[in-house]
Amino acid sequence: MRRCLFLDRDGVVNVAPPAGEYVRSWEQFRFHPEVFSWIRLFKAAGYLVIVVTNQRGVAQGLMSEADLEEIHRRMRAELEARGAALDDLFHCPHAENACGCRKPQPGLILAARRKWNIDLAESLLVGDSENDRALAAACGLPFVRVRNGQAVETVP
């Protein structure tokens, strides 16, 4: 089984938009500078690195799946160009309470576990919200909460 660093997207990989707003285009996407070294460090230690993200803006019609895929394609290309390639990315485009994959439901993590043979007890989730913390608890993952690119809480 493999170890994995799970990263939330908005607020961890990139600067989160203001509350109630969404990153709807690549032009609005701004990386947290620290994320490149975090990914490089965990990859050097043999971890998979996978982004798990809620993207309800698709369900709300604020962006299309194609718009979201373009953001993710460019995000992955930029990370790779800086030596911080992702292994995978899982997203939930659904509205609140419409599925089992919207965080804090465990669907995204469980799908990654099945695909990549991940040992959740030896993995880690980095997020910036209570939903991320609840997801980690539901999956038995240690959790690190970040704010403005800095770790502010750890939960074993």
N, C-alpha and C positions, 0 to 999 in steps of 0.2 A: 504494500500500500504506500501511497505517496503523501507527502506533506504539502500543504497549500497555504499561501497568503491570499486571503480573500479581501478585496478592496471595494468599498463603496465608490461610486463615481463622484457625484456632485458633493463637494465639501471635503473630499479626500484626494482624488486624482486631480480634480479641477476646483477652482473657486466656485462655491455655491452661488447661484443667483439669489436675489432677494426672495424672502418668503412669499410663496404663492406664484412665483415666476419660474420659467424654465429656460434652460439653454436650448435654443431652437435652431441654431446654426453654428457652423464652425467659427464664424467671426465673433461669436459671443463666448467661445470656449477659452479659458485661461488656466493653464496648468499651475498647480502648486509646485514651486521649484523643488521641494523636498521629495516629491514622489519618485523622481528619477533615481536618486540614491537608495531610497527604500526598496524599490524593485530590484535594482542591481544587487543589493546586499542579500536579499532573500533568494534570488536566483543563484548567487554564488554559494549559498548554503544548501542548494539542492531543492528548494521549494518550487512548486508550480506557483504562478501568479495569475489570479483570475478576478476580473471585475464582476460584481453583482450589483445591479442597479434597477431601481424603480424608475419608469419613464412614462408616467401617467399622462403627460402632455400629448402622447399619441392618441390615447382614448378620448381625450378632450378635444381632439381635432386641431391642436395648436401646432402640430408638426405631423408629417407622415412617417411611416416606417422607413421610407427611402431617405427622408431627411435625417432620421436618427442613425440609419446605417452609414450615411456619409460622414456624420460627426464621428462615429466610432471607427470608421475606416481611417480617417485622418488622424484621430487620436492614437490609434495603434501604430500607424506609420511613423508618427513623430516620436512616440516612445521607443520604437525599434531603432530609429535613426540615432537616438541618444543612448543606445545600449541598454534599454530597459524594456525589452519586449514582453508583452503579455502572452500567456499561453491560451487564454480564452476569455470570453465575455458573455455573460448571461444577462438578459434584461427582461423586465416585465412591463409590457405596454398597456396593461389593463387598468380599469378604474378601481377605486376602493371597493373591497369586499366582493370582487368579481371572479376571483381565482385563488389558487393555492400557491401561486408563485410570487405574489406581491409581498414584499417584506412588510411585516415580520414573519409572514408565513414561510416555511422552509423550502418551498419548491425549487428556487434557484440553486440553493446549496445542495439539495438532494440530487438534482439533475447533474450538477458538476461532479458530485461524489460518484455517481454511477458511471459517467463518461470517463473520468480520469482515475478511478480507483483510489479515492482520497480517504486518508485516515483523519477523520474530523478531530479526534482527541489530540492529534499531533499538529494540528493546523491552527490558524489564527485569522480572525476577522478584524479589520480596521474600518471604523465607520465614524460618523459624526452625529448620530441621532439616537433617540430612544428606540426607534424601530430597528436600527442596526444592533443595538444592545440586546433587544428582545429576540432578534433572529439568532444571535450568537448563543444565547441561553437555550433557545429551543433546539439548537443543533449540537449543544455540548462543546462549543468553540470558545477558547479564550478570546477576550475582546479588548481592543484598545480604542478609546475614543480620542479623536483629534479635533482640534479647533485651530483654524488659521495655520495649518501645516505642522502643528505641535501636538504631541501626545499630552492629554490632560487627565486621563483616567485609564487604569488597567483593571480588568476583571479576569481572574484565573478561570 
